[in-house]
């Protein structure tokens, strides 16, 4: 949230505002699951996950920490940091070859998990 605080579409200030709006009158809910799945007591038994973070996303490190927590719990995870990409990059797959490649990678891996590979 510091390294990519500004300049990459989503800012840290906007992310923090969105979190406050999401939590509404129950701001303390952000200190526990389900609002903060990283804080769960256990991640064991969760479904396999494909986690792709944009290098320039202010929420990148939280996504990577969640992937690491799943991995530590024995959950199959495919984790990626896509160079130069921003938060919400998945919405731009028809506008950028780099995004299209990232989306193709993630969807291919998700398909492999769904097919038991």
C-alpha positions as CSV (number, residue, x, y, z in Angstrom):
1,X,0.0,0.0,0.0
2,X,3.0,2.3,0.2
3,X,5.0,1.4,-2.9
4,X,2.0,1.7,-5.2
5,X,0.0,4.3,-3.2
6,X,-0.6,6.6,-6.2
7,X,-0.2,6.7,-9.9
8,X,-1.6,3.3,-10.9
9,X,-5.4,3.9,-11.2
10,X,-6.4,2.6,-7.7
11,X,-4.8,4.6,-5.0
12,X,-4.2,3.5,-1.4
13,X,-6.5,6.2,-0.2
14,X,-9.3,5.0,-2.5
15,X,-8.7,1.4,-1.4
16,X,-9.0,2.4,2.2
17,X,-12.2,4.4,1.5
18,X,-13.7,1.4,-0.3
19,X,-12.9,-0.8,2.7
20,X,-14.7,1.7,5.0
21,X,-17.7,1.7,2.7
22,X,-17.8,-2.1,2.4
23,X,-17.7,-2.5,6.2
24,X,-20.3,0.2,6.8
25,X,-21.4,0.6,10.5
26,X,-19.3,-2.5,11.5
27,X,-15.7,-1.2,10.9
28,X,-14.3,-3.8,13.4
29,X,-15.5,-6.6,11.1
30,X,-12.3,-5.8,9.0
31,X,-10.3,-7.3,11.8
32,X,-11.6,-10.9,11.3
33,X,-13.0,-13.2,8.6
34,X,-15.0,-13.3,6.5
35,X,-14.2,-9.6,5.7
36,X,-10.5,-10.4,6.1
37,X,-10.0,-14.0,5.0
38,X,-6.2,-13.7,5.6
39,X,-7.0,-13.6,9.3
40,X,-8.8,-16.9,9.4
41,X,-7.7,-19.3,12.1
42,X,-7.2,-22.0,9.4
43,X,-7.0,-22.1,5.6
44,X,-6.8,-25.9,5.5
45,X,-9.4,-27.6,3.3
46,X,-10.1,-24.6,1.0
47,X,-10.4,-25.0,-2.7
48,X,-7.3,-24.7,-4.9
49,X,-6.7,-21.1,-5.9
50,X,-5.2,-19.1,-8.7
51,X,-4.0,-15.7,-7.4
52,X,-2.7,-13.1,-9.9
53,X,-1.6,-9.7,-8.6
54,X,-0.6,-6.7,-10.7
55,X,2.9,-5.5,-9.8
56,X,1.6,-2.0,-9.5
57,X,-1.5,-2.8,-7.4
58,X,-1.6,-1.2,-3.9
59,X,-3.2,-4.4,-2.7
60,X,-0.6,-6.7,-4.2
61,X,1.1,-7.6,-1.0
62,X,-2.2,-8.6,0.7
63,X,-3.0,-10.9,-2.3
64,X,0.5,-12.5,-2.1
65,X,0.2,-12.9,1.7
66,X,-3.1,-14.7,1.2
67,X,-1.6,-17.0,-1.4
68,X,1.3,-17.8,1.0
69,X,-1.2,-18.5,3.8
70,X,-3.1,-20.9,1.6
71,X,0.1,-22.6,0.5
72,X,1.2,-23.0,4.2
73,X,-2.1,-24.7,4.9
74,X,-1.5,-27.2,2.1
75,X,-3.9,-25.7,-0.4
76,X,-2.8,-26.0,-4.0
77,X,-2.1,-22.4,-5.2
78,X,-0.8,-20.9,-8.4
79,X,0.6,-17.4,-7.5
80,X,1.6,-14.7,-9.9
81,X,2.8,-11.2,-9.9
82,X,2.3,-9.7,-13.4
83,X,4.9,-7.1,-14.2
84,X,3.6,-3.6,-15.0
85,X,-0.1,-4.5,-14.3
86,X,-2.5,-2.6,-12.0
87,X,-5.4,-3.4,-9.7
88,X,-8.3,-4.7,-11.7
89,X,-6.2,-5.5,-14.8
90,X,-8.4,-8.4,-15.6
91,X,-11.0,-5.9,-16.9
92,X,-8.7,-4.8,-19.6
93,X,-7.9,-8.1,-21.4
94,X,-9.1,-6.9,-24.7
95,X,-7.1,-3.7,-24.5
96,X,-3.6,-5.0,-23.6
97,X,-1.5,-7.9,-24.8
98,X,0.1,-8.2,-21.3
99,X,-3.3,-8.3,-19.7
100,X,-4.5,-10.9,-22.2
101,X,-1.5,-13.1,-21.5
102,X,-2.0,-12.8,-17.7
103,X,-5.7,-13.6,-18.0
104,X,-5.1,-16.5,-20.3
105,X,-2.5,-17.9,-17.8
106,X,-4.9,-17.6,-14.9
107,X,-7.9,-19.0,-16.7
108,X,-5.9,-21.9,-18.0
109,X,-4.7,-22.7,-14.5
110,X,-8.2,-22.4,-13.1
111,X,-9.4,-24.8,-15.8
112,X,-6.6,-27.3,-14.8
113,X,-7.7,-27.1,-11.2
114,X,-11.4,-27.7,-12.2
115,X,-10.4,-30.6,-14.3
116,X,-8.4,-32.2,-11.5
117,X,-4.9,-31.6,-12.9
